[in-house]
């Protein structure tokens, strides 16, 4: 079972929709049907459009400043809403892929921390990749996409982990911790209905600056989701290495819970560095302390944990590959995506981090 301790946003691939699809009714926001939306904003008969009151769903207004948004403003950006992922029939659900991805990252992190020799090997491979890249650049040769600039830190580390660092010497044909997730089968959650709200999301900087970004539809704190989890025992036995991964499914589930606990520690420490700027810091400390997983938009798991496996001398070099303009020697996260309220003329006051939850695994 997964219990949301803070708002969680797992979005679809679509671009945000404009605010005109919603009508405010007290503390509720109602989304029009497509027919009603067309009648209201494109009909030649305004009266006919005003009479239309068909809605797809209703959200609670958690923005604390929704009234400041101008309806009928089609400039986009801040006046758009990013919605939650949905089934083709329109039902919101919690996708198993998001949960499975967070578990895999936790297993990888725990795998390395359990044996310092693995961390050394990882650093050697990263160093080698950088040296090959630099040598090719000097000779004017084309640099492989695997070694060149990436969109962000997560992509670079993810590539190295998948392509090199997960391979065991005695079994070079497969990356164990990547394939082992194929033994874990997780169902999507049941449809999510009355546990959703509309939030104002923003970027929160460590120096205290914050700015509103967009509106998001998010799962509200307190929501609970159940997933069916099964383990392919035969496949697990084939992939077992006798050390980190055993062929016992109960021990594998215990390992997942332990890995979540190991992995979340640096994530919590990174988040706590921002708490002094929160007026409700005690509440946020409780939320962080009672969680064992961070998931969805704004989680930033790779950048806050796996990057810590790099030696200090390699961090600036990796950052230079990701951003050639970077002169940072300390590469800890400097910003966080948060939800908050508009305050004052243009201020944005953070209220909560995103993505904190508690995952419990029960055997049946």
C-alpha positions as a Markdown table, in Angstrom:
| # | Residue | x | y | z |
|---|---|---|---|---|
| 1 | Unk | 0.0 | 0.0 | 0.0 |
| 2 | Unk | 1.2 | 3.5 | -0.8 |
| 3 | Unk | 0.0 | 6.4 | 1.3 |
| 4 | Unk | 0.6 | 10.0 | 0.1 |
| 5 | Unk | 2.1 | 12.2 | 2.8 |
| 6 | Unk | 2.4 | 15.3 | 0.5 |
| 7 | Unk | 0.8 | 16.2 | -2.9 |
| 8 | Unk | 1.9 | 13.8 | -5.7 |
| 9 | Unk | 1.8 | 14.7 | -9.4 |
| 10 | Unk | 2.4 | 12.0 | -12.0 |
| 11 | Unk | 1.5 | 13.7 | -15.2 |
| 12 | Unk | 0.6 | 12.7 | -18.7 |
| 13 | Unk | 2.7 | 13.6 | -21.8 |
| 14 | Unk | 0.3 | 16.2 | -22.9 |
| 15 | Unk | 0.9 | 19.9 | -22.8 |
| 16 | Unk | -1.0 | 21.7 | -20.0 |
| 17 | Unk | -4.6 | 22.7 | -20.8 |
| 18 | Unk | -5.8 | 26.3 | -20.3 |
| 19 | Unk | -7.7 | 27.5 | -17.3 |
| 20 | Unk | -10.9 | 28.1 | -19.4 |
| 21 | Unk | -11.6 | 24.4 | -19.2 |
| 22 | Unk | -12.4 | 24.9 | -15.5 |
| 23 | Unk | -15.1 | 26.8 | -13.6 |
| 24 | Unk | -14.6 | 27.9 | -10.0 |
| 25 | Unk | -17.4 | 27.2 | -7.6 |
| 26 | Unk | -16.4 | 28.1 | -4.1 |
| 27 | Unk | -13.7 | 25.7 | -3.0 |
| 28 | Unk | -14.3 | 23.4 | -6.0 |
| 29 | Unk | -13.0 | 23.5 | -9.6 |
| 30 | Unk | -15.1 | 21.8 | -12.2 |
| 31 | Unk | -13.8 | 20.8 | -15.6 |
| 32 | Unk | -16.1 | 21.3 | -18.5 |
| 33 | Unk | -16.9 | 18.6 | -21.1 |
| 34 | Unk | -15.5 | 19.3 | -24.5 |
| 35 | Unk | -19.0 | 20.1 | -25.8 |
| 36 | Unk | -19.7 | 22.5 | -23.0 |
| 37 | Unk | -16.2 | 24.2 | -23.4 |
| 38 | Unk | -16.9 | 24.8 | -27.1 |
| 39 | Unk | -20.4 | 26.2 | -26.4 |
| 40 | Unk | -19.0 | 28.6 | -23.8 |
| 41 | Unk | -16.0 | 30.0 | -25.6 |
| 42 | Unk | -16.8 | 29.5 | -29.3 |
| 43 | Unk | -20.5 | 29.6 | -29.6 |
| 44 | Unk | -22.1 | 32.7 | -31.3 |
| 45 | Unk | -24.8 | 32.5 | -28.6 |
| 46 | Unk | -23.3 | 33.4 | -25.2 |
| 47 | Unk | -26.5 | 32.6 | -23.5 |
| 48 | Unk | -26.5 | 29.1 | -24.8 |
| 49 | Unk | -23.0 | 28.7 | -23.6 |
| 50 | Unk | -23.8 | 30.0 | -20.1 |
| 51 | Unk | -26.5 | 27.5 | -19.8 |
| 52 | Unk | -24.1 | 24.6 | -20.3 |
| 53 | Unk | -23.0 | 23.0 | -17.0 |
| 54 | Unk | -21.8 | 19.6 | -17.9 |
| 55 | Unk | -18.6 | 18.6 | -16.1 |
| 56 | Unk | -16.1 | 15.7 | -16.4 |
| 57 | Unk | -14.8 | 15.9 | -12.8 |
| 58 | Unk | -14.5 | 18.1 | -9.8 |
| 59 | Unk | -11.3 | 19.1 | -7.9 |
| 60 | Unk | -10.8 | 20.9 | -4.6 |
| 61 | Unk | -9.0 | 24.2 | -4.9 |
| 62 | Unk | -5.8 | 24.0 | -2.9 |
| 63 | Unk | -4.1 | 27.0 | -4.6 |
| 64 | Unk | -4.8 | 29.6 | -1.9 |
| 65 | Unk | -4.8 | 32.3 | -4.6 |
| 66 | Unk | -6.7 | 30.9 | -7.6 |
| 67 | Unk | -8.8 | 34.1 | -7.9 |
| 68 | Unk | -5.7 | 36.0 | -9.1 |
| 69 | Unk | -5.7 | 34.0 | -12.4 |
| 70 | Unk | -7.4 | 35.7 | -15.3 |
| 71 | Unk | -10.0 | 33.6 | -17.0 |
| 72 | Unk | -10.1 | 33.9 | -20.9 |
| 73 | Unk | -6.3 | 34.6 | -20.9 |
| 74 | Unk | -4.9 | 32.2 | -23.5 |
| 75 | Unk | -1.3 | 33.2 | -23.2 |
| 76 | Unk | -0.4 | 29.8 | -21.7 |
| 77 | Unk | 2.4 | 29.2 | -19.3 |
| 78 | Unk | 1.2 | 30.2 | -15.8 |
| 79 | Unk | -2.4 | 30.0 | -16.9 |
| 80 | Unk | -2.1 | 26.3 | -17.9 |
| 81 | Unk | -2.9 | 23.2 | -15.8 |
| 82 | Unk | -0.9 | 20.0 | -16.0 |
| 83 | Unk | -3.2 | 17.1 | -15.4 |
| 84 | Unk | -2.6 | 13.7 | -13.9 |
| 85 | Unk | -2.1 | 10.6 | -16.1 |
| 86 | Unk | -5.3 | 9.0 | -17.1 |
| 87 | Unk | -6.7 | 5.8 | -18.7 |
| 88 | Unk | -8.2 | 6.2 | -22.2 |
| 89 | Unk | -11.7 | 6.3 | -20.5 |
| 90 | Unk | -10.6 | 9.4 | -18.5 |
| 91 | Unk | -10.1 | 7.7 | -15.1 |
| 92 | Unk | -7.0 | 8.8 | -13.1 |
| 93 | Unk | -4.8 | 6.1 | -11.8 |
| 94 | Unk | -1.4 | 5.6 | -10.1 |
| 95 | Unk | 0.8 | 3.9 | -12.7 |
| 96 | Unk | 2.9 | 0.9 | -11.7 |
| 97 | Unk | 5.8 | 2.1 | -13.9 |
| 98 | Unk | 6.4 | 5.1 | -11.6 |
| 99 | Unk | 6.5 | 2.9 | -8.5 |
| 100 | Unk | 8.6 | 0.3 | -10.2 |
| 101 | Unk | 11.1 | 2.9 | -11.3 |
| 102 | Unk | 11.5 | 4.3 | -7.8 |
| 103 | Unk | 12.1 | 0.8 | -6.4 |
| 104 | Unk | 14.7 | 0.1 | -9.1 |
| 105 | Unk | 16.7 | 3.2 | -8.3 |
| 106 | Unk | 16.6 | 2.4 | -4.6 |
| 107 | Unk | 17.9 | -1.2 | -5.3 |
| 108 | Unk | 20.8 | 0.2 | -7.4 |
| 109 | Unk | 21.8 | 2.7 | -4.8 |
| 110 | Unk | 21.7 | 0.1 | -2.0 |
| 111 | Unk | 23.7 | -2.3 | -4.2 |
| 112 | Unk | 26.6 | 0.1 | -4.5 |
| 113 | Unk | 26.6 | 1.2 | -0.9 |
| 114 | Unk | 26.8 | -2.3 | 0.3 |
| 115 | Unk | 30.3 | -2.9 | -1.3 |
| 116 | Unk | 32.9 | -0.1 | -1.6 |
| 117 | Unk | 34.6 | -2.0 | -4.4 |
| 118 | Unk | 31.5 | -1.5 | -6.6 |
| 119 | Unk | 31.6 | 2.3 | -5.9 |
| 120 | Unk | 35.3 | 2.3 | -7.0 |
| 121 | Unk | 34.5 | 0.4 | -10.1 |
| 122 | Unk | 31.6 | 2.8 | -10.9 |
| 123 | Unk | 34.0 | 5.7 | -10.6 |
| 124 | Unk | 36.6 | 4.1 | -12.7 |
| 125 | Unk | 34.1 | 3.6 | -15.5 |
| 126 | Unk | 32.8 | 7.1 | -15.3 |
| 127 | Unk | 36.4 | 8.4 | -15.4 |
| 128 | Unk | 37.2 | 6.2 | -18.4 |
| 129 | Unk | 34.1 | 7.5 | -20.2 |
| 130 | Unk | 35.2 | 11.1 | -19.6 |
| 131 | Unk | 38.8 | 10.4 | -20.8 |
| 132 | Unk | 37.6 | 8.7 | -24.0 |
| 133 | Unk | 35.3 | 11.6 | -24.6 |
| 134 | Unk | 38.0 | 14.2 | -24.1 |
| 135 | Unk | 40.5 | 12.3 | -26.3 |
| 136 | Unk | 38.0 | 12.1 | -29.1 |
| 137 | Unk | 37.3 | 15.8 | -28.8 |
| 138 | Unk | 41.1 | 16.6 | -29.0 |
| 139 | Unk | 41.4 | 14.5 | -32.2 |
| 140 | Unk | 38.3 | 16.2 | -33.7 |
| 141 | Unk | 36.4 | 13.0 | -33.8 |
| 142 | Unk | 32.7 | 12.7 | -33.3 |
| 143 | Unk | 31.8 | 12.0 | -29.7 |
| 144 | Unk | 29.3 | 9.2 | -29.0 |
| 145 | Unk | 25.9 | 10.3 | -27.8 |
| 146 | Unk | 26.6 | 8.1 | -24.7 |
| 147 | Unk | 29.5 | 10.3 | -23.7 |
| 148 | Unk | 28.3 | 13.7 | -24.8 |
| 149 | Unk | 26.2 | 16.5 | -23.3 |
| 150 | Unk | 22.9 | 15.3 | -21.7 |
| 151 | Unk | 19.8 | 17.2 | -20.9 |
| 152 | Unk | 20.4 | 16.8 | -17.2 |
| 153 | Unk | 22.4 | 15.1 | -14.5 |
| 154 | Unk | 20.0 | 12.1 | -14.2 |
| 155 | Unk | 20.4 | 11.1 | -17.9 |
| 156 | Unk | 24.2 | 11.0 | -17.6 |
| 157 | Unk | 24.2 | 8.8 | -14.5 |
| 158 | Unk | 21.4 | 6.6 | -15.7 |
| 159 | Unk | 23.3 | 5.9 | -18.9 |
| 160 | Unk | 26.5 | 4.9 | -17.1 |
| 161 | Unk | 24.6 | 2.7 | -14.7 |
| 162 | Unk | 22.8 | 0.9 | -17.4 |
| 163 | Unk | 25.7 | 0.5 | -19.8 |
| 164 | Unk | 28.5 | -0.3 | -17.5 |
| 165 | Unk | 28.4 | -0.2 | -13.7 |
| 166 | Unk | 25.7 | -2.8 | -13.2 |
| 167 | Unk | 27.6 | -5.6 | -15.0 |
| 168 | Unk | 29.2 | -8.2 | -12.8 |
| 169 | Unk | 32.6 | -9.6 | -13.8 |
| 170 | Unk | 31.3 | -13.2 | -13.6 |
| 171 | Unk | 28.2 | -12.5 | -15.7 |
| 172 | Unk | 29.1 | -9.7 | -18.2 |
| 173 | Unk | 26.2 | -10.4 | -20.5 |
| 174 | Unk | 23.5 | -8.9 | -18.3 |
| 175 | Unk | 23.1 | -5.9 | -15.9 |
| 176 | Unk | 21.7 | -7.8 | -12.9 |
| 177 | Unk | 19.9 | -5.0 | -11.1 |
| 178 | Unk | 18.3 | -3.7 | -14.3 |
| 179 | Unk | 17.0 | -7.1 | -15.3 |
| 180 | Unk | 15.9 | -8.2 | -11.9 |
| 181 | Unk | 13.0 | -5.7 | -12.0 |
| 182 | Unk | 11.5 | -7.9 | -14.7 |
| 183 | Unk | 10.8 | -10.4 | -12.0 |
| 184 | Unk | 8.6 | -7.9 | -10.1 |
| 185 | Unk | 5.2 | -7.5 | -11.6 |
| 186 | Unk | 3.1 | -4.6 | -10.2 |
| 187 | Unk | -0.4 | -3.7 | -11.2 |
| 188 | Unk | -1.6 | -0.2 | -11.7 |
| 189 | Unk | -3.7 | 1.2 | -8.9 |
| 190 | Unk | -7.5 | 1.3 | -8.9 |
| 191 | Unk | -9.0 | 4.5 | -10.3 |
| 192 | Unk | -8.4 | 7.6 | -8.3 |
| 193 | Unk | -11.6 | 9.7 | -7.7 |
| 194 | Unk | -12.2 | 12.0 | -4.7 |
| 195 | Unk | -8.6 | 12.4 | -3.6 |
| 196 | Unk | -7.4 | 15.0 | -6.1 |
| 197 | Unk | -6.9 | 18.8 | -5.9 |
| 198 | Unk | -5.6 | 21.7 | -7.9 |
| 199 | Unk | -2.3 | 23.2 | -6.7 |
| 200 | Unk | -0.1 | 26.1 | -7.6 |
| 201 | Unk | 3.4 | 24.7 | -8.3 |
| 202 | Unk | 6.6 | 26.7 | -8.2 |
| 203 | Unk | 10.4 | 26.6 | -8.1 |
| 204 | Unk | 12.0 | 27.1 | -4.7 |
| 205 | Unk | 15.6 | 28.2 | -4.5 |
| 206 | Unk | 17.9 | 27.6 | -1.6 |
| 207 | Unk | 18.7 | 31.3 | -1.3 |
| 208 | Unk | 15.1 | 31.9 | -0.5 |
| 209 | Unk | 13.8 | 33.1 | -3.8 |
| 210 | Unk | 10.7 | 31.4 | -5.1 |
| 211 | Unk | 8.5 | 31.8 | -8.2 |
| 212 | Unk | 5.1 | 30.5 | -9.3 |
| 213 | Unk | 5.4 | 28.1 | -12.2 |
| 214 | Unk | 2.2 | 26.4 | -13.3 |
| 215 | Unk | -1.0 | 24.8 | -11.9 |
| 216 | Unk | -1.0 | 21.1 | -11.4 |
| 217 | Unk | -3.6 | 18.5 | -10.7 |
| 218 | Unk | -2.3 | 16.3 | -7.8 |
| 219 | Unk | -3.1 | 13.5 | -5.6 |
| 220 | Unk | -3.9 | 14.9 | -2.1 |
| 221 | Unk | -2.1 | 13.9 | 1.1 |
| 222 | Unk | -3.8 | 11.0 | 2.9 |
| 223 | Unk | -4.8 | 9.2 | -0.2 |
| 224 | Unk | -4.1 | 5.5 | -0.2 |
| 225 | Unk | -3.5 | 3.1 | -3.1 |
| 226 | Unk | -3.2 | -0.6 | -3.3 |
| 227 | Unk | -1.1 | -2.5 | -5.8 |
| 228 | Unk | -1.0 | -6.2 | -6.6 |
| 229 | Unk | 2.6 | -7.3 | -6.5 |
| 230 | Unk | 3.8 | -10.7 | -7.7 |
| 231 | Unk | 7.3 | -12.2 | -8.2 |
| 232 | Unk | 8.4 | -14.5 | -11.0 |
| 233 | Unk | 10.2 | -17.0 | -8.8 |
| 234 | Unk | 11.8 | -18.9 | -11.7 |
| 235 | Unk | 13.2 | -15.8 | -13.2 |
| 236 | Unk | 14.4 | -14.5 | -9.8 |
| 237 | Unk | 16.3 | -17.7 | -9.2 |
| 238 | Unk | 18.0 | -17.4 | -12.6 |
| 239 | Unk | 19.1 | -13.8 | -11.9 |
| 240 | Unk | 20.2 | -14.4 | -8.3 |
| 241 | Unk | 23.8 | -13.6 | -7.7 |
| 242 | Unk | 24.0 | -15.4 | -4.3 |
| 243 | Unk | 25.0 | -12.1 | -2.6 |
| 244 | Unk | 22.7 | -9.1 | -3.1 |
| 245 | Unk | 19.9 | -10.9 | -4.9 |
| 246 | Unk | 18.8 | -14.3 | -3.6 |
| 247 | Unk | 16.3 | -16.6 | -5.2 |
| 248 | Unk | 13.9 | -16.4 | -2.3 |
| 249 | Unk | 10.9 | -14.1 | -3.1 |
| 250 | Unk | 10.3 | -13.2 | 0.5 |
| 251 | Unk | 13.9 | -12.2 | 1.0 |
| 252 | Unk | 13.6 | -10.1 | -2.2 |
| 253 | Unk | 10.7 | -8.2 | -0.9 |
| 254 | Unk | 12.5 | -7.6 | 2.4 |
| 255 | Unk | 15.5 | -6.3 | 0.3 |
| 256 | Unk | 13.2 | -3.9 | -1.5 |
| 257 | Unk | 12.0 | -2.4 | 1.8 |
| 258 | Unk | 15.5 | -2.2 | 3.2 |
| 259 | Unk | 16.8 | -0.6 | 0.0 |
| 260 | Unk | 14.0 | 2.0 | 0.2 |
| 261 | Unk | 15.2 | 2.9 | 3.7 |
| 262 | Unk | 18.9 | 3.2 | 2.7 |
| 263 | Unk | 18.1 | 5.2 | -0.5 |
| 264 | Unk | 15.8 | 7.7 | 1.1 |
| 265 | Unk | 18.3 | 9.0 | 3.7 |
| 266 | Unk | 20.3 | 11.3 | 1.3 |
| 267 | Unk | 17.0 | 12.4 | -0.3 |
| 268 | Unk | 15.8 | 13.5 | 3.1 |
| 269 | Unk | 19.0 | 15.3 | 3.9 |
| 270 | Unk | 18.9 | 17.2 | 0.7 |
| 271 | Unk | 15.3 | 18.2 | 1.3 |
| 272 | Unk | 15.9 | 19.3 | 4.9 |
| 273 | Unk | 18.4 | 21.8 | 3.5 |
| 274 | Unk | 15.4 | 23.8 | 2.3 |
| 275 | Unk | 13.2 | 23.6 | 5.5 |
| 276 | Unk | 14.4 | 26.9 | 7.1 |
| 277 | Unk | 12.5 | 28.8 | 4.4 |
| 278 | Unk | 9.2 | 27.1 | 5.2 |
| 279 | Unk | 6.9 | 28.7 | 7.6 |
| 280 | Unk | 5.4 | 25.3 | 8.4 |
| 281 | Unk | 8.8 | 23.6 | 8.7 |
| 282 | Unk | 7.7 | 21.4 | 11.6 |
| 283 | Unk | 4.9 | 19.9 | 9.6 |
| 284 | Unk | 7.3 | 19.3 | 6.7 |
| 285 | Unk | 9.8 | 17.7 | 8.9 |
| 286 | Unk | 7.2 | 15.3 | 10.1 |
| 287 | Unk | 6.1 | 14.5 | 6.5 |
| 288 | Unk | 9.7 | 13.8 | 5.5 |
| 289 | Unk | 10.5 | 11.8 | 8.6 |
| 290 | Unk | 7.4 | 9.5 | 8.2 |
| 291 | Unk | 8.1 | 8.8 | 4.5 |
| 292 | Unk | 10.2 | 6.1 | 2.8 |
| 293 | Unk | 9.8 | 7.0 | -0.8 |
| 294 | Unk | 9.7 | 10.1 | -3.0 |
| 295 | Unk | 7.8 | 9.6 | -6.3 |
| 296 | Unk | 6.5 | 11.5 | -9.3 |
| 297 | Unk | 7.2 | 15.0 | -10.7 |
| 298 | Unk | 9.8 | 16.9 | -8.6 |
| 299 | Unk | 11.3 | 13.8 | -7.0 |
| 300 | Unk | 14.8 | 14.2 | -8.4 |
| 301 | Unk | 16.0 | 10.9 | -7.1 |
| 302 | Unk | 18.9 | 10.2 | -9.4 |
| 303 | Unk | 20.4 | 13.7 | -8.9 |
| 304 | Unk | 20.1 | 13.6 | -5.1 |
| 305 | Unk | 21.4 | 10.1 | -4.5 |
| 306 | Unk | 23.2 | 8.2 | -7.3 |
| 307 | Unk | 25.3 | 11.3 | -8.0 |
| 308 | Unk | 26.7 | 11.0 | -4.5 |
| 309 | Unk | 28.5 | 7.8 | -5.6 |
| 310 | Unk | 30.9 | 9.9 | -7.6 |
| 311 | Unk | 34.3 | 10.9 | -6.2 |
| 312 | Unk | 34.6 | 14.6 | -5.4 |
| 313 | Unk | 37.1 | 15.2 | -8.2 |
| 314 | Unk | 34.8 | 13.7 | -10.8 |
| 315 | Unk | 31.7 | 15.7 | -9.9 |
| 316 | Unk | 32.8 | 19.0 | -11.5 |
| 317 | Unk | 33.9 | 17.1 | -14.6 |
| 318 | Unk | 30.6 | 15.3 | -14.9 |
| 319 | Unk | 28.8 | 18.6 | -14.4 |
| 320 | Unk | 30.9 | 20.2 | -17.1 |
| 321 | Unk | 29.7 | 17.6 | -19.6 |
| 322 | Unk | 26.1 | 18.2 | -18.6 |
| 323 | Unk | 26.5 | 22.0 | -18.7 |
| 324 | Unk | 29.6 | 23.4 | -20.4 |
| 325 | Unk | 28.9 | 26.8 | -18.6 |
| 326 | Unk | 29.0 | 25.3 | -15.2 |
| 327 | Unk | 31.6 | 26.5 | -12.7 |
| 328 | Unk | 30.0 | 24.8 | -9.7 |
| 329 | Unk | 32.3 | 22.8 | -7.4 |
| 330 | Unk | 29.4 | 21.9 | -5.1 |
| 331 | Unk | 26.7 | 20.0 | -6.9 |
| 332 | Unk | 24.0 | 19.5 | -4.4 |
| 333 | Unk | 20.5 | 20.4 | -5.5 |
| 334 | Unk | 19.9 | 24.2 | -5.4 |
| 335 | Unk | 16.2 | 24.2 | -6.3 |
| 336 | Unk | 13.1 | 22.2 | -5.5 |
| 337 | Unk | 9.7 | 22.0 | -7.1 |
| 338 | Unk | 7.1 | 22.8 | -4.5 |
| 339 | Unk | 3.4 | 23.7 | -4.2 |
| 340 | Unk | 2.4 | 26.9 | -2.5 |
| 341 | Unk | 0.3 | 30.0 | -2.3 |
| 342 | Unk | 0.6 | 33.4 | -4.0 |
| 343 | Unk | 1.3 | 36.1 | -1.4 |
| 344 | Unk | 1.6 | 39.8 | -1.8 |
| 345 | Unk | 1.8 | 41.4 | -5.2 |
| 346 | Unk | 4.0 | 38.7 | -6.9 |
| 347 | Unk | 5.3 | 36.6 | -4.1 |
| 348 | Unk | 5.1 | 32.8 | -3.8 |
| 349 | Unk | 5.1 | 31.2 | -0.4 |
| 350 | Unk | 6.0 | 27.4 | -0.4 |
| 351 | Unk | 3.6 | 25.2 | 1.5 |
| 352 | Unk | 4.8 | 21.6 | 0.7 |
| 353 | Unk | 7.3 | 19.5 | -1.1 |
| 354 | Unk | 6.0 | 17.1 | -3.8 |
| 355 | Unk | 6.1 | 13.3 | -3.9 |
| 356 | Unk | 6.6 | 12.2 | -0.3 |
| 357 | Unk | 4.8 | 8.9 | 0.5 |
| 358 | Unk | 5.0 | 5.8 | 2.7 |
| 359 | Unk | 5.2 | 2.4 | 0.9 |
| 360 | Unk | 4.4 | -0.8 | 2.9 |
| 361 | Unk | 4.6 | -4.3 | 1.5 |
| 362 | Unk | 2.4 | -7.0 | 2.9 |
| 363 | Unk | 2.7 | -10.7 | 2.0 |
| 364 | Unk | -0.6 | -12.6 | 1.4 |
